Amino acid sequence: MRFHKLAISLIMAGLIAGLAYQGYDEYKTSQASERPVEVATDDDVLGGLEVGQRAPEFALETTEGQSVSLADYEGQQVILNFWATWCPPCREELPELIEFGEDTGIPVLGVNATKNERLGKRDVDAFYKKCRSVSRFY
């Protein structure tokens, strides 16, 4: 009887250790591919933008690996939507943003704002498939 309890305890400890290692491995993988992001130091931008101010220039990579810059939309009105796949409000607002973009023709750019997507690009791609009508995801 004691042997069975010991065996079950060892199996459970092994399973817990395996799950912990898998989670740590996923975390390390998600961190390894991240490039450092430059933070704006212009005091005019850090407090937010007022009407008529220009947004700071930045370039991001699409899910297809293409580089897109905010300058590509110079002279146009653009909606920047910062989102995460795990964010319930992000999921709720997307239908309205999609409808707004279709009704007005104003590009809606979806910017993934987290480096901690559990499965990385797979999470983002799955989310993108559900919400393809958003102009672009970065």
Buried (B, 14 or more C-beta within 10 A) or exposed (E): EEEEEEEEEEEEEEEEEEEEEEEEEBEEEBEEEEEEEEEEEEEEEEEEEEEEEEEEEBEBEEBEEEEBEBEEBEEEEBBBBEBBBEEEEBBEBBEEBBEBBEEEEBBBBBEBEBEEBEEBEEBBEEBBEEBEEBBBBB
